[in-house]
Amino acid sequence: MRRVTIGLRAAIVTTVAVMMTPILIGLGARWSGRVEADQLRRQNAALDVENTSYRAATGELTTQIQSLEDVINELGTRAQVDPASASAMQKLPALIRTRATGGAQTSAALAAVAATSLASPEDTFGVLRDLLQGLENRLRYVRRDVERREALASSTPSIWPAHGWLTGTFGGRSDPFTGEPGYHQGLDISTEKGQPVFATADGVVESASYTGDYGNLILIDHGFALSTRYGHLSAFNVKVGQSVKRGDVIGYVGSTGRSTGSHLHYEILASGRPLNPLQLLTQPATR
């Protein structure tokens, strides 16, 4: 038999400690849970703010992208010129057509953007910004190409310059005065003296004066290295430096210069070289 003596105070302290341990553990867990819950609430609030900003920013970018796409589609519709003008433009020399076109905008960059993995909001923002930038660049190219195409369509001589009948064609022929072989670099359209002569495309009058065998001659510069000549006129209806539109009356048929009768001599020049006007005349003269 052994006898162990425990003091009353030690026994009370030990008993209280044993009883308080679970309580203290529970209080500590509760306090830790509250702290963690507060942290989660703060994180959720910050995420809500971030998500709201993210949705607003992505919504704005999406709206801008849609607007740009609408403008690009509208420009694409504008680029569709009427079939007659398109046919005349296609028959221009390749060098002239290239003056009205720029470098084509490829879609490789946009395809790469579309294939990008969206791993985070930052990635999404980056993709949307890249897409927006790509559309802006494309819009510049499309607008420039449309404007140049419209300008080329307006500058392409495509209507008959006068009402009458064709008495002289482009190419080799006998000289009407000497009978010797010659080369005719335009068309002769016979009609009554005083009949109106029309500008066959938009342009600026470069000269309007008496010029040797041409008699009274009008030269119109249409841009894109295109120009037209209207010879043997009886009178002018324009002045040098004046802008004209397709169909404007620029003068009147006559028989001035080296001419055998009342008619209009008409030429088209591309980079200073004569073209066969019959290739481009797809529309009747406009009164």
C-alpha positions as CSV (number, residue, x, y, z in Angstrom):
1,M,0.0,0.0,0.0
2,R,1.2,3.4,-0.9
3,R,-0.3,6.7,0.1
4,V,-0.2,9.7,-2.1
5,T,-1.1,13.1,-0.7
6,I,-2.4,15.8,-3.1
7,G,-2.9,19.3,-2.0
8,L,-6.4,20.8,-2.2
9,R,-5.3,23.8,-4.3
10,A,-3.5,21.6,-6.8
11,A,-6.5,19.4,-7.1
12,I,-8.8,22.3,-7.7
13,V,-6.4,23.8,-10.3
14,T,-6.1,20.5,-12.1
15,T,-9.8,19.9,-12.1
16,V,-10.5,23.4,-13.4
17,A,-7.9,23.1,-16.1
18,V,-9.3,19.8,-17.3
19,M,-12.8,21.2,-17.5
20,M,-11.8,24.5,-19.2
21,T,-9.6,23.0,-22.0
22,P,-12.6,22.0,-24.2
23,I,-14.2,25.3,-23.6
24,L,-11.1,27.2,-24.5
25,I,-10.6,25.1,-27.6
26,G,-14.2,25.8,-28.7
27,L,-13.8,29.5,-28.1
28,G,-10.6,29.6,-30.1
29,A,-12.2,27.7,-33.0
30,R,-15.1,30.1,-32.9
31,W,-12.9,33.2,-32.9
32,S,-10.8,31.7,-35.8
33,G,-14.0,31.0,-37.7
34,R,-15.2,34.5,-37.3
35,V,-11.9,36.0,-38.5
36,E,-11.9,33.7,-41.6
37,A,-15.6,34.6,-42.3
38,D,-14.8,38.3,-42.1
39,Q,-11.9,37.8,-44.5
40,L,-14.1,35.9,-46.9
41,R,-16.8,38.6,-46.7
42,R,-14.1,41.2,-47.5
43,Q,-12.8,39.1,-50.4
44,N,-16.3,38.6,-51.8
45,A,-17.0,42.3,-51.6
46,A,-13.8,43.1,-53.5
47,L,-14.6,40.4,-56.1
48,D,-18.1,41.9,-56.5
49,V,-16.5,45.3,-57.2
50,E,-14.0,43.8,-59.6
51,N,-16.6,41.7,-61.4
52,T,-18.8,44.8,-61.8
53,S,-15.9,46.8,-63.3
54,Y,-15.0,43.8,-65.4
55,R,-18.5,43.5,-66.8
56,A,-18.8,47.2,-67.5
57,A,-15.4,47.3,-69.2
58,T,-16.1,44.2,-71.3
59,G,-19.5,45.5,-72.2
60,E,-18.0,48.8,-73.4
61,L,-15.4,47.0,-75.4
62,T,-18.0,44.6,-76.9
63,T,-20.2,47.6,-77.9
64,Q,-17.2,49.3,-79.6
65,I,-16.4,46.1,-81.4
66,Q,-20.0,45.7,-82.6
67,S,-20.0,49.3,-83.8
68,L,-16.8,48.9,-85.7
69,E,-18.2,45.7,-87.3
70,D,-21.3,47.6,-88.4
71,V,-19.3,50.4,-89.9
72,I,-17.1,47.9,-91.8
73,N,-20.2,46.1,-93.1
74,E,-21.7,49.4,-94.2
75,L,-18.5,50.3,-96.0
76,G,-18.5,46.9,-97.7
77,T,-22.0,47.6,-99.0
78,R,-20.8,51.0,-100.3
79,A,-17.9,49.3,-102.2
80,Q,-20.4,47.5,-104.5
81,V,-20.4,49.9,-107.5
82,D,-23.0,49.4,-110.2
83,P,-22.3,46.6,-112.7
84,A,-21.7,49.0,-115.7
85,S,-19.0,50.9,-113.8
86,A,-17.5,47.8,-112.4
87,S,-17.2,46.3,-115.9
88,A,-15.5,49.5,-117.2
89,M,-13.1,49.5,-114.2
90,Q,-12.1,45.9,-114.8
91,K,-11.1,46.8,-118.4
92,L,-8.7,49.4,-117.2
93,P,-4.9,48.6,-117.3
94,A,-3.7,46.7,-114.3
95,L,-1.4,49.6,-113.4
96,I,-4.3,52.0,-113.2
97,R,-6.4,49.6,-111.0
98,T,-3.5,49.2,-108.6
99,R,-3.4,52.9,-108.0
100,A,-6.8,52.6,-106.4
101,T,-6.0,49.7,-104.1
102,G,-3.8,49.4,-101.1
103,G,-2.4,46.5,-99.2
104,A,-5.1,44.0,-98.2
105,Q,-5.8,43.6,-94.5
106,T,-5.3,40.0,-93.5
107,S,-7.4,38.3,-90.9
108,A,-4.5,36.3,-89.4
109,A,-4.2,38.6,-86.4
110,L,-8.0,38.3,-85.7
111,A,-7.9,34.5,-86.1
112,A,-5.0,34.3,-83.6
113,V,-7.0,36.5,-81.2
114,A,-10.0,34.2,-81.5
115,A,-7.9,31.1,-80.8
116,T,-6.4,32.6,-77.6
117,S,-7.2,30.7,-74.4
118,L,-9.1,32.9,-71.9
119,A,-7.5,31.9,-68.6
120,S,-8.2,35.0,-66.6
121,P,-10.0,38.4,-66.8
122,E,-6.7,40.0,-67.8
123,D,-6.5,37.5,-70.7
124,T,-10.1,38.4,-71.7
125,F,-9.3,42.1,-71.5
126,G,-6.2,41.6,-73.6
127,V,-8.1,39.6,-76.2
128,L,-10.8,42.2,-76.5
129,R,-8.3,45.0,-76.8
130,D,-6.4,43.1,-79.5
131,L,-9.7,42.4,-81.3
132,L,-10.7,46.1,-81.1
133,Q,-7.3,47.2,-82.3
134,G,-7.5,44.7,-85.2
135,L,-11.0,46.0,-86.2
136,E,-9.8,49.6,-86.0
137,N,-6.9,48.8,-88.3
138,R,-9.2,46.9,-90.6
139,L,-11.6,49.8,-90.7
140,R,-8.9,52.1,-91.8
141,Y,-7.9,49.8,-94.6
142,V,-11.6,49.2,-95.7
143,R,-12.4,52.9,-95.6
144,R,-9.4,53.8,-97.6
145,D,-10.1,51.0,-100.2
146,V,-13.7,51.9,-100.5
147,E,-12.9,55.6,-100.9
148,R,-10.3,54.8,-103.6
149,R,-12.7,52.4,-105.3
150,E,-15.4,55.0,-105.4
151,A,-13.0,57.6,-106.7
152,L,-11.8,55.2,-109.4
153,A,-15.4,54.4,-110.4
154,S,-16.1,58.2,-110.7
155,S,-12.9,58.7,-112.7
156,T,-13.4,55.9,-115.1
157,P,-14.7,57.2,-118.5
158,S,-17.8,55.0,-119.0
159,I,-20.5,56.9,-120.9
160,W,-20.7,57.9,-124.5
161,P,-19.5,61.5,-124.9
162,A,-22.2,62.5,-127.5
163,H,-25.3,61.2,-129.2
164,G,-24.7,60.2,-132.8
165,W,-23.4,57.4,-135.0
166,L,-19.9,55.9,-135.0
167,T,-18.0,56.8,-138.1
168,G,-14.4,56.2,-137.0
169,T,-13.0,53.5,-134.7
170,F,-9.8,53.0,-132.7
171,G,-6.8,51.6,-134.5
172,G,-5.4,51.4,-138.0
173,R,-7.3,53.1,-140.8
174,S,-6.8,55.1,-144.0
175,D,-6.2,58.8,-143.6
176,P,-9.4,60.6,-144.7
177,F,-7.4,63.4,-146.4
178,T,-4.5,61.5,-148.0
179,G,-5.8,57.9,-148.2
180,E,-2.5,56.7,-146.8
181,P,-2.4,54.1,-144.0
182,G,-2.7,55.8,-140.6
183,Y,-3.6,55.2,-137.0
184,H,-6.6,56.6,-135.3
185,Q,-6.2,56.8,-131.5
186,G,-9.8,57.6,-130.7
187,L,-13.4,57.4,-131.8
188,D,-15.3,59.7,-134.3
189,I,-19.0,60.3,-133.4
190,S,-20.8,62.1,-136.2
191,T,-23.8,64.2,-135.3
192,E,-25.2,67.7,-136.0
193,K,-23.2,70.8,-135.2
194,G,-24.1,72.2,-131.8
195,Q,-25.1,69.0,-130.2
196,P,-23.9,68.7,-126.6
197,V,-20.7,67.0,-125.6
198,F,-20.6,65.3,-122.2
199,A,-17.8,64.6,-119.7
200,T,-17.5,60.9,-119.6
201,A,-16.2,60.8,-115.9
202,D,-15.5,63.2,-113.0
203,G,-12.4,65.3,-113.4
204,V,-10.8,68.7,-113.8
205,V,-10.5,70.6,-117.0
206,E,-6.8,70.8,-117.8
207,S,-7.1,72.7,-121.1
208,A,-9.8,74.2,-123.4
209,S,-8.3,75.8,-126.4
210,Y,-7.6,75.6,-130.1
211,T,-5.0,72.8,-130.6
212,G,-3.7,72.1,-134.1
213,D,-5.5,69.3,-136.0
214,Y,-7.8,68.8,-133.0
215,G,-9.3,72.2,-133.5
216,N,-11.2,73.3,-130.4
217,L,-10.0,70.7,-127.9
218,I,-10.9,70.0,-124.2
219,L,-8.6,67.9,-122.1
220,I,-9.9,66.6,-118.8
221,D,-7.7,65.0,-116.1
222,H,-9.6,62.3,-114.2
223,G,-6.9,61.3,-111.8
224,F,-5.3,57.8,-111.5
225,A,-3.3,58.8,-114.7
226,L,-6.6,58.8,-116.7
227,S,-7.5,61.7,-119.1
228,T,-9.9,62.3,-122.0
229,R,-9.8,64.5,-125.1
230,Y,-12.8,66.0,-126.9
231,G,-11.8,67.5,-130.3
232,H,-13.3,69.5,-133.2
233,L,-15.7,71.4,-130.9
234,S,-17.7,74.3,-132.1
235,A,-17.7,76.0,-128.7
236,F,-16.6,75.4,-125.1
237,N,-18.9,75.2,-122.0
238,V,-16.1,74.9,-119.4
239,K,-13.0,76.8,-118.3
240,V,-9.5,75.6,-117.3
241,G,-9.4,74.4,-113.7
242,Q,-13.1,73.8,-113.5
243,S,-14.3,70.6,-111.8
244,V,-16.8,68.5,-113.8
245,K,-19.0,65.5,-113.1
246,R,-19.8,62.6,-115.4
247,G,-22.6,63.8,-117.7
248,D,-21.9,67.5,-117.5
249,V,-22.1,69.4,-120.8
250,I,-18.5,70.6,-121.5
251,G,-18.9,71.8,-125.1
252,Y,-20.6,71.4,-128.4
253,V,-20.0,69.3,-131.5
254,G,-18.3,71.1,-134.4
255,S,-15.9,70.7,-137.3
256,T,-12.9,72.8,-136.3
257,G,-9.3,71.8,-137.0
258,R,-8.5,68.9,-139.4
259,S,-12.0,67.7,-140.0
260,T,-14.1,66.5,-142.9
261,G,-17.5,67.2,-141.3
262,S,-19.3,67.8,-138.1
263,H,-18.3,65.2,-135.5
264,L,-16.7,64.7,-132.1
265,H,-13.3,63.1,-131.9
266,Y,-12.9,61.4,-128.5
267,E,-9.9,59.8,-126.9
268,I,-9.0,58.1,-123.6
269,L,-5.5,58.1,-122.3
270,A,-4.0,56.0,-119.5
271,S,-0.6,57.1,-118.4
272,G,-0.4,59.1,-121.6
273,R,-1.1,56.1,-123.8
274,P,-4.3,55.8,-125.8
275,L,-6.9,53.2,-124.9
276,N,-9.7,51.9,-127.1
277,P,-12.7,53.8,-125.8
278,L,-15.1,51.1,-126.9
279,Q,-13.7,48.9,-124.1
280,L,-14.9,51.3,-121.4
281,L,-18.1,52.8,-122.9
282,T,-20.7,50.8,-121.1
283,Q,-23.5,53.5,-120.7
284,P,-25.3,55.9,-123.0
285,A,-24.6,59.6,-123.0
286,T,-26.6,61.6,-120.4
287,R,-28.5,64.7,-121.3
